[in-house]
Amino acid sequence: MYNQVDVRKETNYELAVKISTDIHSVDKEFFTDLNGFQRIKHKTFDKLPTQANVYPMPAMTFSEDDKTRFSVLTAQSYMWILVTGEIQVMLDRTLNQDDMRGLGQGVRDNTLTPNRFKFMFESRSAPPIKDKTSGFPSLQAHLTYLHLVHNIPILPQNRSVSVPPLVSQHSFLSGSLPCDVHVLNLRSLEQSYDGPITRSDDSALLLHRLGLGCGISSHGLPCTETQGKLSYDGPITRSDDSALLLHRLGLDCGISSHGLPCTDTQGKC
């Protein structure tokens, strides 16, 4: 679903989209993400007012029963409410006065906002685990969300501006990465943090292993998942004079090198 929201001419106005389904989740439970990484379980309480049942949706949310899961994937951050079989996503609002919620002023800086969503219905092969505090999307939901937020833009080229040729190009992949491994970033490292900034010969490749939910199968994908396992001799190539080091996310400590068994340091260098 794609639309453009413009509430600049409205006064004290709230705009939401309501999606009705026949899914009846247990105890009105649903899952929404924290910054796109963790999906935490929430409940809708009838005894609380509407504003107490509103939760953020930075990336996605889903509700499920024993047979079906319904997911809403978004390219923008929103707030949403769950009613039995119904999801309400707040798109935009405008206020002339302060709502006494900590903002300290009204909301009058609205702009024309494009919205992009993906809706997914997935069949479950097994009922969800009861009393769990967190949930995981399916592999198909992960890949759909990545295509939603990492679309390739088309940029027109000015013919009067010359484009410099590429100095060199190098492919460090001998094949495709597994479906459950996402490339977060590939960047060069600084040689020294004291004095002038110079680039070193080392580069950092940041990978994210996608957590997958059980009981939902994905079909028709052009790649396979390997439970997060990635071999140095697999898709990543290296020359004889290069070395691959496994680091923590802060890149401040090497854990193991190529050819040596990995050790568990409990996060300590």
C-alpha positions in Angstrom: 0.0 0.0 0.0 1.3 3.4 -1.0 -0.2 6.8 -0.2 0.6 10.4 0.4 -0.6 12.1 3.5 -1.1 15.9 3.7 -2.7 17.4 6.8 -1.2 20.8 6.6 -4.6 22.5 6.0 -6.3 20.6 8.9 -6.8 21.7 12.5 -6.6 19.4 15.5 -6.8 16.4 13.1 -5.6 12.8 13.4 -5.4 10.5 10.4 -5.2 6.7 10.7 -5.6 3.6 8.5 -7.7 0.7 9.8 -7.0 -2.9 8.6 -9.6 -5.5 9.6 -8.8 -9.3 9.6 -10.4 -12.4 11.0 -7.4 -13.2 13.2 -8.2 -13.7 16.8 -5.0 -13.6 18.9 -4.9 -15.0 22.4 -5.5 -12.3 25.0 -5.2 -9.6 22.3 -1.4 -10.2 22.1 0.7 -8.7 19.4 4.4 -8.1 18.6 6.1 -4.9 17.6 9.8 -4.2 17.1 12.3 -2.1 18.9 14.5 -0.3 16.4 14.1 -3.1 13.8 15.9 -5.7 15.8 13.8 -7.2 18.6 10.0 -7.9 18.5 8.5 -7.6 21.9 5.1 -8.9 22.9 2.4 -6.5 24.1 -1.2 -6.8 25.1 -4.3 -4.6 24.6 -6.1 -3.8 27.8 -9.7 -2.8 27.6 -9.7 -1.1 31.0 -7.1 1.4 29.8 -7.9 4.4 27.6 -6.9 4.4 23.9 -3.7 6.4 24.4 -2.4 3.8 26.8 -2.7 1.1 24.2 -0.7 2.9 21.5 2.8 1.4 20.8 5.6 2.5 18.4 6.1 0.6 15.2 9.6 1.5 13.8 9.7 -1.4 11.3 7.0 -4.0 11.6 4.3 -5.6 13.7 2.4 -8.8 13.5 -0.6 -10.5 15.2 -1.3 -14.2 15.0 -3.5 -17.1 16.0 -2.9 -20.9 15.8 -3.2 -21.0 12.0 -2.4 -17.5 10.5 0.0 -14.6 11.1 -0.7 -11.2 9.7 2.2 -8.8 9.4 2.4 -5.1 8.7 5.8 -3.9 7.3 6.5 -0.2 7.0 9.2 1.9 5.5 8.5 4.7 8.1 8.1 4.8 11.9 4.5 4.9 13.1 2.3 4.4 16.1 -0.3 1.7 16.1 -3.2 0.2 18.1 -4.5 -3.4 18.1 -8.2 -4.3 18.5 -9.5 -7.8 18.1 -8.9 -8.7 14.5 -8.1 -5.0 13.7 -5.0 -2.9 13.4 -5.0 0.9 13.4 -1.9 2.7 12.2 -1.6 6.4 13.0 -0.3 8.2 9.9 -0.1 11.8 10.9 -1.7 14.4 13.2 -1.9 18.2 13.7 -2.5 20.1 16.9 -2.9 23.8 17.6 -2.1 23.4 21.3 0.2 21.4 23.5 -1.3 17.9 24.4 0.5 17.9 27.8 2.5 14.8 26.8 6.0 16.4 27.0 6.3 18.1 23.6 5.7 21.6 25.1 4.1 22.9 21.9 1.5 22.1 19.2 2.2 20.1 16.1 2.1 22.5 13.1 5.3 21.6 11.2 3.6 18.9 9.1 4.8 18.2 5.5 3.6 16.1 2.6 4.5 12.6 3.7 4.7 9.5 1.5 3.9 6.2 3.1 4.8 2.7 2.0 3.5 -0.5 3.6 3.6 -4.2 2.9 0.9 -6.6 4.2 1.6 -10.3 4.6 -0.6 -13.2 5.5 1.3 -16.4 6.4 0.1 -19.8 7.3 1.5 -21.5 10.4 2.5 -25.2 10.3 2.4 -25.3 14.1 0.8 -23.2 16.8 2.9 -20.4 18.3 4.7 -21.0 21.6 2.7 -19.8 24.5 4.0 -17.4 27.2 6.9 -16.2 25.0 8.0 -12.6 25.6 9.5 -12.0 22.1 8.8 -13.1 18.6 10.6 -13.4 15.3 9.5 -12.7 11.7 9.7 -15.3 9.0 12.5 -15.3 6.5 10.0 -14.1 3.8 9.0 -11.2 6.1 12.6 -10.2 6.7 13.5 -10.1 3.0 10.3 -8.3 2.2 11.1 -5.6 4.7 14.7 -5.3 3.5 13.4 -4.7 -0.1 11.0 -2.2 1.3 13.5 0.0 3.1 16.5 -0.6 0.8 15.0 0.0 -2.6 17.3 1.1 -5.4 16.7 4.8 -6.3 16.9 5.9 -10.0 19.0 9.1 -10.3 19.0 11.1 -13.5 22.4 12.1 -14.9 23.2 15.5 -16.1 25.0 15.1 -19.5 26.9 18.3 -19.0 28.6 17.0 -15.9 31.4 14.5 -16.5 31.4 11.4 -14.4 34.9 10.3 -13.2 35.8 6.7 -14.1 36.1 4.1 -11.4 39.7 3.8 -10.2 39.4 0.1 -9.5 36.8 -2.5 -8.6 37.0 -5.7 -6.6 34.5 -8.4 -5.6 35.2 -10.1 -2.3 32.2 -12.5 -2.8 32.6 -15.7 -4.8 28.8 -16.3 -4.4 25.6 -15.1 -2.9 25.3 -14.7 0.9 22.7 -16.9 2.7 19.2 -15.5 2.9 19.5 -15.1 6.7 22.7 -13.0 6.6 22.3 -9.3 5.8 25.1 -6.9 4.9 24.8 -3.9 7.2 27.9 -2.0 6.1 31.3 -2.3 4.3 33.6 0.5 5.1 37.3 1.3 5.3 39.0 1.8 8.7 41.1 4.6 9.9 44.8 4.1 10.2 45.2 6.4 13.2 42.8 8.3 15.4 45.5 10.8 16.5 46.3 13.6 14.1 45.3 13.7 10.4 42.7 11.0 9.5 44.2 8.5 7.0 42.7 5.4 5.6 44.3 2.1 6.5 44.4 -1.1 4.3 41.8 -2.8 6.5 38.1 -2.8 5.9 35.2 -3.7 8.2 32.4 -5.9 6.9 29.4 -5.8 9.3 26.9 -8.7 8.9 23.6 -9.2 10.7 22.2 -12.7 11.3 18.4 -12.5 11.0 16.5 -14.2 13.7 13.8 -16.4 12.2 10.4 -17.5 13.7 9.5 -21.1 13.9 6.4 -22.7 12.4 6.3 -20.5 9.3 8.0 -21.8 6.1 9.1 -19.6 3.2 8.9 -20.8 -0.4 10.1 -19.6 -3.7 13.2 -17.8 -2.4 16.3 -17.6 -4.7 18.7 -18.4 -1.8 19.0 -20.7 1.1 19.5 -20.1 4.9 22.4 -21.6 6.8 21.3 -20.9 10.4 23.7 -18.0 10.5 26.8 -20.0 9.6 29.2 -18.4 7.2 32.4 -20.1 6.0 35.5 -18.1 5.2 36.1 -20.4 2.3 32.6 -20.0 1.1 31.2 -16.8 -0.4 33.9 -14.6 1.0 37.2 -14.7 -1.0 40.6 -13.7 0.2 44.1 -13.5 -1.3 47.2 -15.1 0.2 48.4 -11.9 1.7 45.1 -11.0 3.4 43.7 -12.0 6.7 40.2 -12.4 8.1 39.6 -11.5 11.7 36.4 -12.0 13.6 35.7 -8.9 15.8 33.1 -7.6 18.1 30.7 -5.1 16.8 32.8 -2.3 18.2 35.8 -3.5 16.1 38.0 -3.1 19.2 39.1 -6.6 19.8 39.9 -9.7 17.6 38.2 -12.9 18.8 39.7 -15.4 16.4 41.6 -15.5 13.1 41.3 -17.6 10.0 42.4 -21.2 10.6 42.0 -21.0 14.4 39.0 -22.4 16.4 36.6 -19.7 17.7 36.4 -19.1 21.4 33.7 -17.7 23.6 34.9 -14.7 25.5 31.5 -13.7 27.0 31.9 -10.3 25.4 35.3 -9.7 27.1 38.5 -9.0 25.2 
